[in-house]
Every structure is written in structure tokens, then in C-alpha cells.
Amino acid sequence: KLVESGGDLVQPGGSLRLSCRSTEFSLDDYTVAWFRQASGREREPVACISRRGNHDDYVDSVKGRFSIDRDFATRAVYLQMANLESDDAGIYYCAATARWPQSSSCSLSAYFDHWGQGTEVNVSE
């Protein structure tokens, strides 16, 4: 089971850092991604990171503002979000898969079979 934390209410232009941990397995062995779902919209991938932590990818709308990284010491994956906009609001989900064949790559279109419950990000004045 994946557990997300760090969601909060923040003003436009603000920053947040989301965390993802697993209670059942080591995230070190998994390709990990963050997804989000805004009210009335479909869930979309936001960022992914390779098992080795040496490759990441982002949806165009967050490039230059969001950064995904993993800490092998704490076995956690983080999503650092800066310059937040109202369109960034939503439920953010952590997802993981052990099925991605390459340890030094990731794909936002990969199939992820482990999911967390989500953490809510609100961006408002």
C-alpha cells in the first residue's frame, strides 16, 4: 500500500512537497509516478521517476515547476511543486510498478498497478 502526504491549501505561486512511501514493499524496486485528478476531470500523469532515480519525465504543464526525486535512505519518493497555479489543484496520487522493464527510464504512459489513496492540493487565495 502506498501512502501519500503533504497536500495542503496554498496560495497561487506557493510551493508544496508531497511524499510517497510504501507500507508493504521497498519503493527502491519500483518505477514511481505521481498522478493528479481535478474535480470534474480525468486523472492525468504528472511525473515519473526511474528505479535508479536517474531519469524523470513530466507532463508539459508542470515542466520547470515540479520536480520528482527519490531518497534511497528513506525509501520515499517526493514531488516538489513550485509556482503553483489554480489548475494544479486536485487529488495527487502516488503510483508504482515493478513491471517497467528498464531501471534507468520511466514513462508517463506506463501501467501502474500500485496506488495510494491520494493527498489533496488546493491552490487558492
Secondary structure, DSSP 8 states (H G I E B T S, - for coil): -EEEE---EE-TT--EEEEEEESSS-GGGSEEEEEEE-TTS--EEEEEE-TTSS-EEE-GGGTTTEEEEEETTTTEEEEEE-S--GGG-EEEEEEEES--S-TT---TTS---EEB--EEEEE--
